[in-house]
Amino acid sequence: MKVLALKSQLALQTRCENQIENEINREAVRYGDVLQVAGLERQYPLEIHRPIAPSRKYNCHGLSFASRRTWIDRTSEIRKIISDDEYQEIHFDDILPGDIAIYWSKQGDAEHSGIVVEVNSFKVPIVLSKWGPCHEVVHHVARCPYDIHKVSYYRIKT
């Protein structure tokens, strides 16, 4: 069995074979993360809190773009993925399950991301995302602990 470092970077590339900077953190769950999950469950009672343990192995961008395998933190890496993997921004009226929602800060940083899992009867996207080091949550696009300036939606070309 291979011995793995507590923190390392996966060999993860875009379709253009550019390395995506990332970090996988294999440290044990922190008690503070467990407490934060409990607080988020109380603060967002209408959302579906998936019954998985907190983890620093992956974040929201790792969920959206790397199959829950790693933590992708830099906006430049998200922009690289969007460009190299040929994601196209789509209009709000055209959102479908499987599209990616990216939450942008006022400064233009990719603050958060998630996968659209449903568009409800009011045409509001329901998103699966991971809230920092905590857990995965299925939530109304606007109900999350992130400062939302703008949400853009993307669909990958085949």
Buried (B, 14 or more C-beta within 10 A) or exposed (E): EEEEEEEEBBEBEBEEEEEBEBBBBEEEEEEEBEEBBEEBBEEBEEBEBEEEEBBBBBBBBBBBBBEBBBBBBBBEBBEBBBEBBBBEEBEEEEBEEEBBBBBBBEEEBBBBBBBBBEBEEEEBBBBBBBBBBBBBBBBBBEBBBBEBEEBBBBBBEE
